[in-house]
């Protein structure tokens, strides 16, 4: 435990640099907090779980952003979990691909640990666990300039346009800590700890020295599960994130309801994301300068049936200024790989 604490807090002290990495949407609400917090790899689970997510936004726009992720995490011993994340994120001519490997160390305070044979706890589970996790991976950024024409008379020639497929690669690291019981949980993760930005987009992308540029992102989650004497249970939760570079902050306020089935459960919920900073724009009708914050409301539903998981969510953006009207669609498929339980004195 002492070694794990030293390793974890040392990452907070070192002034490392990083890239953006995987964007945070609402796929963590599909029983996949591991996608955001590395300390959740193999938490309270006998065996492992696999999740794949496809997200597409603005169907009415060409080259609209889309994201695909694949995660797998596994409890390998009383105190250890491992995981892997692979993703492909595309946005117009820009794209990034990457993969992370994760190790998580779990400290169990319960006298006897009986890991869940489900990917989620129940009111009868005895869970009292502190976890530390670290993810290390590689990312490749690409900028497709093959269709750009630097000699086009309609545009001023730009020396940064090469007309080629520009690629750059780098390593990245996330670290996190989690506390989980069968009723409540808390997570804190620092994402993007390695390296300064590349110069694929020129040397003057930022207005201050590049050696100070940091893409660190702090993410915190809190949640509580209310069980009842009926098949229903309810889970309010929040997720807060802040970017060190842009000082952008946002908060997700979520609520999910579960209905227990004989071979699984049905669930539905609502998530609301509110940015705490606004962007200025000119109201064409009045000529006044106004401010608009990013606000997304996301209904979601899903089903856990035996070892299979399916989930769908749709995000709607509020505000006067929207790039497209197609919305944000996201589908998650999953499979749970379960095995015999573990009984131990794990502290």
CORSUL-V556118 format. One record per residue. N is the residue number from 1. RES is the residue in one letter. PSI is psi in degrees with one decimal (NA if undefined). OMEGA is omega in radians with two decimals (NA if undefined). Layout:
n=N res=RES psi=PSI omega=OMEGA
n=N res=RES psi=PSI omega=OMEGA
This chain:
n=1 res=X psi=-40.8 omega=-3.13
n=2 res=X psi=-42.8 omega=3.14
n=3 res=X psi=-42.6 omega=-3.13
n=4 res=X psi=-40.7 omega=3.13
n=5 res=X psi=-41.6 omega=3.14
n=6 res=X psi=-45.7 omega=3.14
n=7 res=X psi=-45.1 omega=-3.07
n=8 res=X psi=-51.4 omega=-3.05
n=9 res=X psi=-20.7 omega=3.07
n=10 res=X psi=-30.6 omega=3.13
n=11 res=X psi=-27.4 omega=3.10
n=12 res=X psi=-27.6 omega=-3.07
n=13 res=X psi=-41.5 omega=-3.07
n=14 res=X psi=138.7 omega=-3.12
n=15 res=X psi=70.7 omega=3.12
n=16 res=X psi=164.6 omega=-3.09
n=17 res=X psi=161.2 omega=-3.04
n=18 res=X psi=174.3 omega=3.04
n=19 res=X psi=-179.3 omega=-3.02
n=20 res=X psi=-44.7 omega=3.12
n=21 res=X psi=-155.1 omega=-3.07
n=22 res=X psi=126.7 omega=3.06
n=23 res=X psi=148.2 omega=-3.11
n=24 res=X psi=112.1 omega=3.05
n=25 res=X psi=-136.7 omega=-3.06
n=26 res=X psi=14.4 omega=-3.13
n=27 res=X psi=-14.9 omega=3.08
n=28 res=X psi=-20.8 omega=3.14
n=29 res=X psi=-4.4 omega=3.12
n=30 res=X psi=49.7 omega=-3.13
n=31 res=X psi=40.8 omega=-3.09
n=32 res=X psi=54.7 omega=3.06
n=33 res=X psi=-17.7 omega=3.08
n=34 res=X psi=-30.2 omega=-3.14
n=35 res=X psi=-28.0 omega=-3.13
n=36 res=X psi=-39.6 omega=-3.01
n=37 res=X psi=112.8 omega=-3.12
n=38 res=X psi=-24.9 omega=3.13
n=39 res=X psi=-8.0 omega=-3.14
n=40 res=X psi=6.6 omega=3.12
n=41 res=X psi=114.6 omega=3.10
n=42 res=X psi=18.1 omega=-3.10
n=43 res=X psi=126.1 omega=2.98
n=44 res=X psi=24.9 omega=-3.04
n=45 res=X psi=130.8 omega=3.01
n=46 res=X psi=111.1 omega=-3.10
n=47 res=X psi=-140.5 omega=-3.07
n=48 res=X psi=177.4 omega=3.10
n=49 res=X psi=149.4 omega=3.13
n=50 res=X psi=134.0 omega=3.10
n=51 res=X psi=135.6 omega=3.02
n=52 res=X psi=135.9 omega=-3.06
n=53 res=X psi=138.3 omega=3.04
n=54 res=X psi=125.6 omega=3.14
n=55 res=X psi=133.7 omega=3.13
n=56 res=X psi=134.3 omega=3.12
n=57 res=X psi=154.9 omega=3.09
n=58 res=X psi=65.6 omega=3.13
n=59 res=X psi=-20.2 omega=-3.13
n=60 res=X psi=7.4 omega=-3.13
n=61 res=X psi=139.8 omega=3.08
n=62 res=X psi=143.9 omega=3.13
n=63 res=X psi=32.0 omega=-3.13
n=64 res=X psi=154.6 omega=-3.13
n=65 res=X psi=142.6 omega=3.04
n=66 res=X psi=151.1 omega=-3.04
n=67 res=X psi=137.0 omega=3.01
n=68 res=X psi=133.0 omega=3.11
n=69 res=X psi=150.9 omega=3.03
n=70 res=X psi=122.5 omega=3.12
n=71 res=X psi=147.6 omega=3.03
n=72 res=X psi=129.2 omega=3.07
n=73 res=X psi=153.1 omega=-2.94
n=74 res=X psi=134.9 omega=3.00
n=75 res=X psi=114.2 omega=-3.02
n=76 res=X psi=-16.0 omega=3.12
n=77 res=X psi=-175.3 omega=-3.14
n=78 res=X psi=-35.8 omega=-3.00
n=79 res=X psi=0.2 omega=-2.99
n=80 res=X psi=142.4 omega=3.00
n=81 res=X psi=150.1 omega=3.11
n=82 res=X psi=161.5 omega=-3.14
n=83 res=X psi=165.2 omega=3.07
n=84 res=X psi=141.4 omega=3.09
n=85 res=X psi=130.7 omega=3.07
n=86 res=X psi=136.6 omega=-3.11
n=87 res=X psi=157.2 omega=3.06
n=88 res=X psi=117.1 omega=-3.06
n=89 res=X psi=120.4 omega=-3.10
n=90 res=X psi=140.2 omega=3.13
n=91 res=X psi=94.1 omega=-3.10
n=92 res=X psi=-126.4 omega=3.13
n=93 res=X psi=-6.1 omega=-3.09
n=94 res=X psi=143.7 omega=3.09
n=95 res=X psi=156.0 omega=3.02
n=96 res=X psi=140.1 omega=3.10
n=97 res=X psi=145.8 omega=-3.13
n=98 res=X psi=170.6 omega=3.10
n=99 res=X psi=140.6 omega=3.11
n=100 res=X psi=145.7 omega=2.95
n=101 res=X psi=139.8 omega=-3.01
n=102 res=X psi=141.1 omega=2.92
n=103 res=X psi=135.0 omega=3.11
n=104 res=X psi=136.5 omega=3.09
n=105 res=X psi=126.6 omega=-3.06
n=106 res=X psi=130.3 omega=3.10
n=107 res=X psi=116.8 omega=-3.05
n=108 res=X psi=122.9 omega=-3.10
n=109 res=X psi=-13.7 omega=3.09
n=110 res=X psi=146.7 omega=-3.12
n=111 res=X psi=-43.6 omega=3.13
n=112 res=X psi=125.4 omega=3.14
n=113 res=X psi=122.9 omega=3.01
n=114 res=X psi=100.1 omega=-3.07
n=115 res=X psi=148.3 omega=-3.11
n=116 res=X psi=142.9 omega=3.02
n=117 res=X psi=13.0 omega=3.05
n=118 res=X psi=160.6 omega=3.09
n=119 res=X psi=6.2 omega=-3.14
n=120 res=X psi=150.7 omega=-3.13
n=121 res=X psi=167.6 omega=3.03
n=122 res=X psi=174.8 omega=-3.11
n=123 res=X psi=-16.0 omega=-3.12
n=124 res=X psi=-7.4 omega=-3.13
n=125 res=X psi=143.5 omega=3.06
n=126 res=X psi=98.3 omega=-3.07
n=127 res=X psi=127.5 omega=3.09
n=128 res=X psi=92.3 omega=-2.86
n=129 res=X psi=135.2 omega=3.03
n=130 res=X psi=133.9 omega=-3.03
n=131 res=X psi=146.2 omega=3.04
n=132 res=X psi=140.4 omega=-3.11
n=133 res=X psi=151.9 omega=3.08
n=134 res=X psi=133.0 omega=3.08
n=135 res=X psi=132.2 omega=3.10
n=136 res=X psi=132.2 omega=-3.09
n=137 res=X psi=175.7 omega=3.08
n=138 res=X psi=145.2 omega=-3.10
n=139 res=X psi=140.3 omega=3.04
n=140 res=X psi=123.1 omega=3.06
n=141 res=X psi=140.2 omega=-3.13
n=142 res=X psi=144.5 omega=3.03
n=143 res=X psi=110.1 omega=-3.07
n=144 res=X psi=104.6 omega=3.14
n=145 res=X psi=11.7 omega=-3.05
n=146 res=X psi=-22.9 omega=3.12
n=147 res=X psi=0.4 omega=3.10
n=148 res=X psi=144.8 omega=3.11
n=149 res=X psi=98.1 omega=-3.09
n=150 res=X psi=-13.9 omega=-3.13
n=151 res=X psi=3.7 omega=3.13
n=152 res=X psi=127.8 omega=-3.07
n=153 res=X psi=-16.5 omega=-3.14
n=154 res=X psi=-7.4 omega=-3.10
n=155 res=X psi=149.9 omega=3.05
n=156 res=X psi=128.9 omega=-3.13
n=157 res=X psi=135.9 omega=-3.11
n=158 res=X psi=119.7 omega=-3.11
n=159 res=X psi=-15.9 omega=-3.14
n=160 res=X psi=-13.5 omega=-3.13
n=161 res=X psi=115.9 omega=-3.11
n=162 res=X psi=-19.9 omega=-3.07
n=163 res=X psi=13.4 omega=-3.09
n=164 res=X psi=175.1 omega=2.98
n=165 res=X psi=105.8 omega=-3.12
n=166 res=X psi=130.6 omega=3.14
n=167 res=X psi=145.3 omega=3.01
n=168 res=X psi=145.4 omega=-3.11
n=169 res=X psi=157.4 omega=-3.13
n=170 res=X psi=166.5 omega=3.07
n=171 res=X psi=161.2 omega=-3.10
n=172 res=X psi=164.4 omega=-3.11
n=173 res=X psi=138.6 omega=3.00
n=174 res=X psi=144.9 omega=3.02
n=175 res=X psi=149.1 omega=-3.11
n=176 res=X psi=165.4 omega=3.10
n=177 res=X psi=141.8 omega=-3.13
n=178 res=X psi=146.6 omega=2.91
n=179 res=X psi=128.9 omega=-3.04
n=180 res=X psi=133.6 omega=2.91
n=181 res=X psi=-176.6 omega=3.14
n=182 res=X psi=-8.3 omega=-3.13
n=183 res=X psi=-37.6 omega=-3.06
n=184 res=X psi=162.4 omega=-3.11
n=185 res=X psi=155.4 omega=3.09
n=186 res=X psi=135.2 omega=-3.12
n=187 res=X psi=144.7 omega=3.01
n=188 res=X psi=125.3 omega=-3.10
n=189 res=X psi=140.9 omega=2.98
n=190 res=X psi=118.5 omega=-3.09
n=191 res=X psi=151.3 omega=3.02
n=192 res=X psi=73.6 omega=-3.04
n=193 res=X psi=-6.4 omega=-3.00
n=194 res=X psi=142.6 omega=2.91
n=195 res=X psi=154.9 omega=3.04
n=196 res=X psi=164.1 omega=-3.14
n=197 res=X psi=151.5 omega=3.06
n=198 res=X psi=175.5 omega=-3.12
n=199 res=X psi=31.6 omega=-3.11
n=200 res=X psi=-27.2 omega=-3.14
n=201 res=X psi=18.3 omega=3.12
n=202 res=X psi=165.9 omega=-3.06
n=203 res=X psi=-5.5 omega=-3.03
n=204 res=X psi=39.0 omega=3.13
n=205 res=X psi=-29.5 omega=-3.09
n=206 res=X psi=156.0 omega=-3.01
n=207 res=X psi=6.9 omega=3.08
n=208 res=X psi=167.9 omega=-2.99
n=209 res=X psi=136.7 omega=-3.06
n=210 res=X psi=-27.1 omega=-3.12
n=211 res=X psi=-8.3 omega=3.05
n=212 res=X psi=-9.4 omega=-3.06
n=213 res=X psi=129.8 omega=-3.13
n=214 res=X psi=137.6 omega=3.08
n=215 res=X psi=21.0 omega=3.13
n=216 res=X psi=138.5 omega=3.11
n=217 res=X psi=129.8 omega=3.14
n=218 res=X psi=128.6 omega=-3.09
n=219 res=X psi=128.1 omega=3.11
n=220 res=X psi=139.4 omega=-3.14
n=221 res=X psi=143.8 omega=3.05
n=222 res=X psi=143.3 omega=3.10
n=223 res=X psi=159.0 omega=3.14
n=224 res=X psi=139.2 omega=3.13
n=225 res=X psi=123.5 omega=3.08
n=226 res=X psi=114.7 omega=3.08
n=227 res=X psi=151.8 omega=3.09
n=228 res=X psi=174.2 omega=3.08
n=229 res=X psi=-1.1 omega=3.10
n=230 res=X psi=178.8 omega=3.07
n=231 res=X psi=-4.6 omega=-3.07
n=232 res=X psi=144.4 omega=2.94
n=233 res=X psi=159.0 omega=-3.01
n=234 res=X psi=143.0 omega=-3.04
n=235 res=X psi=101.3 omega=2.93
n=236 res=X psi=147.3 omega=3.12
n=237 res=X psi=162.6 omega=3.06
n=238 res=X psi=151.8 omega=3.01
n=239 res=X psi=126.6 omega=3.14
n=240 res=X psi=135.9 omega=3.11
n=241 res=X psi=147.0 omega=3.12
n=242 res=X psi=138.0 omega=3.11
n=243 res=X psi=128.5 omega=-3.12
n=244 res=X psi=-36.0 omega=-3.07
n=245 res=X psi=-53.0 omega=-3.03
n=246 res=X psi=-8.0 omega=-3.09
n=247 res=X psi=15.8 omega=3.10
n=248 res=X psi=138.5 omega=3.11
n=249 res=X psi=143.0 omega=3.07
n=250 res=X psi=159.2 omega=3.14
n=251 res=X psi=134.1 omega=3.03
n=252 res=X psi=129.7 omega=3.04
n=253 res=X psi=118.2 omega=-2.97
n=254 res=X psi=151.4 omega=3.03
n=255 res=X psi=128.8 omega=3.12
n=256 res=X psi=146.1 omega=3.05
n=257 res=X psi=137.8 omega=-3.09
n=258 res=X psi=144.5 omega=3.04
n=259 res=X psi=118.1 omega=-3.05
n=260 res=X psi=132.5 omega=3.07
n=261 res=X psi=170.6 omega=3.12
n=262 res=X psi=-35.6 omega=-3.09
n=263 res=X psi=27.8 omega=3.13
n=264 res=X psi=-141.3 omega=3.12
n=265 res=X psi=154.3 omega=2.98
n=266 res=X psi=148.0 omega=3.08
n=267 res=X psi=153.8 omega=3.10
n=268 res=X psi=157.1 omega=-3.10
n=269 res=X psi=-180.0 omega=-3.14
n=270 res=X psi=131.9 omega=3.13
n=271 res=X psi=141.7 omega=3.11
n=272 res=X psi=120.5 omega=3.10
n=273 res=X psi=129.2 omega=-3.14
n=274 res=X psi=120.2 omega=3.05
n=275 res=X psi=142.5 omega=-3.11
n=276 res=X psi=0.6 omega=3.03
n=277 res=X psi=148.9 omega=-3.13
n=278 res=X psi=160.4 omega=3.06
n=279 res=X psi=135.3 omega=-3.12
n=280 res=X psi=144.5 omega=3.06
n=281 res=X psi=161.6 omega=-3.13
n=282 res=X psi=122.8 omega=3.06
n=283 res=X psi=114.0 omega=-3.06
n=284 res=X psi=-36.7 omega=-3.07
n=285 res=X psi=-33.3 omega=-3.08
n=286 res=X psi=-16.6 omega=-3.07
n=287 res=X psi=3.9 omega=-3.12
n=288 res=X psi=150.5 omega=3.06
n=289 res=X psi=121.9 omega=-3.14
n=290 res=X psi=169.9 omega=3.14
n=291 res=X psi=137.1 omega=-3.14
n=292 res=X psi=131.8 omega=3.09
n=293 res=X psi=152.7 omega=3.08
n=294 res=X psi=123.4 omega=3.11
n=295 res=X psi=122.1 omega=3.14
n=296 res=X psi=134.0 omega=2.99
n=297 res=X psi=132.7 omega=-2.97
n=298 res=X psi=102.5 omega=2.92
n=299 res=X psi=145.0 omega=-3.13
n=300 res=X psi=151.8 omega=3.06
n=301 res=X psi=161.0 omega=-3.13
n=302 res=X psi=173.6 omega=3.11
n=303 res=X psi=134.6 omega=2.93
n=304 res=X psi=114.7 omega=3.14
n=305 res=X psi=111.7 omega=-3.05
n=306 res=X psi=-117.3 omega=-3.09
n=307 res=X psi=7.7 omega=-3.07
n=308 res=X psi=148.8 omega=-3.13
n=309 res=X psi=135.5 omega=3.03
n=310 res=X psi=139.4 omega=3.12
n=311 res=X psi=147.8 omega=3.06
n=312 res=X psi=139.4 omega=2.98
n=313 res=X psi=154.4 omega=-3.13
n=314 res=X psi=127.5 omega=-3.13
n=315 res=X psi=133.5 omega=3.08
n=316 res=X psi=131.6 omega=-3.11
n=317 res=X psi=128.9 omega=3.06
n=318 res=X psi=166.2 omega=3.02
n=319 res=X psi=162.1 omega=-3.13
n=320 res=X psi=-28.8 omega=-3.08
n=321 res=X psi=112.5 omega=3.09
n=322 res=X psi=140.0 omega=-3.13
n=323 res=X psi=-38.2 omega=-3.12
n=324 res=X psi=167.6 omega=-3.11
n=325 res=X psi=9.2 omega=-3.03
n=326 res=X psi=-10.8 omega=3.12
n=327 res=X psi=-174.5 omega=-3.07
n=328 res=X psi=114.4 omega=-3.11
n=329 res=X psi=140.7 omega=-3.13
n=330 res=X psi=130.6 omega=3.13
n=331 res=X psi=135.2 omega=3.10
n=332 res=X psi=133.2 omega=3.03
n=333 res=X psi=143.5 omega=-3.11
n=334 res=X psi=162.4 omega=3.10
n=335 res=X psi=136.2 omega=-3.13
n=336 res=X psi=132.3 omega=3.14
n=337 res=X psi=105.5 omega=-3.00
n=338 res=X psi=153.8 omega=3.11
n=339 res=X psi=-170.4 omega=-3.07
n=340 res=X psi=158.7 omega=-3.08
n=341 res=X psi=165.4 omega=-3.14
n=342 res=X psi=126.7 omega=3.03
n=343 res=X psi=126.6 omega=-3.07
n=344 res=X psi=166.6 omega=2.90
n=345 res=X psi=100.3 omega=-2.85
n=346 res=X psi=9.2 omega=-3.12
n=347 res=X psi=NA omega=NA
